[in-house]
């Protein structure tokens, strides 16, 4: 008699059960990648805002307007940028011009509407931006970057509100 080689039915079932257990434990780690990617994008925008703000402050210092308490224009490669205390204002003529991608009609970012996100050209005003595909979402303010313009006692602040 010839002895057949192969797997028994029980061995195959055990392997399938083990693979099922591995899939159930590993799947949740891969399900949350979209939220992690959004949060990473927000952190990138925060860095871009901070960098652009520092560059504009440098140009304002060269022009001698870093102490101006009223909105003052500073000439840059992106055109005139509105500044207060040398840093970009929290509006379309300030930080939105300083950071490429925040301008009106952007294909990446959109301003968050609401009381804390409308912006302005005075000290302490703030404006918030979110990913364009999150702009009409009810939780857009929870998934945003907020730029608060400089005040007489401090430079601008940039905060990230992570996505959930």
N, C-alpha and C positions, 0 to 999 in steps of 0.2 A: 504494500500500500504506500502511496505517495502522500507525504505530510504537507498540507497546505500552509502557506505563510500569509500572514495578514493580521489585521486588528479585529478584536472581537467587538461586538455591539456595545458591551459595557465600557470598554476602553474609549470608544468613540463618544459615547454619551458623557463620560467624565471629562474629556477634553472640551467638549462643547459647553459644559457647565462652567468649567474654569474660564474659558474665553468670555462667557456671559458675565461672570463676576468681575473680570478685569474691565470689561466695557462699561459696566455700571459704575465702577469706582473712578474710572478715568474720564468719562464723558462730562461730568460737571466742571472739570478743570478747563475744558475746551469750549464750554457753552458761554463763558463770560468774556471771551476775547473781544467782542465788539465794544463793550463798556470800557475795557482796559485800553483799547485803541483810541476811543474818544477822549479818555482822561489824558493819555499821552499827547494827543493833539492839543488839548487845552494847555498842558504844561509847555509845549513848544511855542504856542502863541504867547504865553506869559513871558518866556525868554525873549521872544522877538520884540515884544512891547518894551521890556526893560532895556534891551539893547538900543532900540531906536530912540527911546527917551533919553538915554545917556548921550547918544550922538547929537541929538538936537540940543541938549544942554551945552555940550561942548561948542557947538556953533553959536549958541546964544552968548556964551561967555566970551568968545572971540569978538562978537559984535558989541559987547558991553551991555547987554540987556538982560543978564541973568538975575537981576534983582527987581525987574519991573513987576509991579503988583497988578497992573492992568494988562489985558491981552495985547501982546506985541507980536508982529510978524518977524520970522527969521527965514532968510533965503536959504534953501537947500536944493539938492538935485531933484527933489520931488515937488518943487515949487515953494511958495511961501507957506510956512507952517505957523499957526497961531500958538503962542507960548504964554505961560504965566510963571513967573519966577524962573524963567529959562527952560521950563519943561513944557511939553505939548499940552494944550488944553484938552479937555475930555469931550471933544466934538468932532464933526466931520472935517473941520479945518485944522485940527490939532493932531491927535494921535491917529486918526484914520488916514491922514495924509502921510504920517511918519512911517507907518507900517504898511508895506505892500500887501494887499489882500484884504484890508479892512475898508477900503474905499467903497462908495456907493456902487451897487451893481456887482459886487464881488461874487465869485463862483464858489467861495469857500466859507466865508464868515458872514454873519448877519448881526446887526445890533439887536439886543433884547429890548422889547418895548416894555414900558412900565415906569413907575416913579423913580426907581434907582438906576435905570438904564438909558435915560434919554440924553444925558450929557449936558454940556454947557461950557461957556468960556470963562467962568469965574473960578476962583480958588475953591478947592474942595468938591467941585462938581464931579460926578462919576458917570461912566458909560460902560455898559456890559456888552460883550460879544459872545455868540454861541455858534456852533456849527450850522451851516446853512440848512441842512436837512432837519435840524432840531428847532429852527426858528418858530415854527407854528405849533410846536409841542407845548402842552400846558406846563411841563416841567423845565422849560428852556432856562429859567433863571437858576435852576439847580445844576445846570450843565453849561457853565459859562465862565468867562474871565472878566473881571471888573477892574477898570482903570480909574483910579481916583486922582484927580489933578492935584498938583502941588499946592501947599499952603505956605504962608510966610515962615512957618516954623519947621516944615519938613518937605521933602521931595514927594513925588507921586508914589502911590502904593498900588500894587497889582496883586489881586487875589484870585485864586482859582476855586470855583465851586464845582467839585467833582460830580460826574454823572452817576446815577444810581442804577 
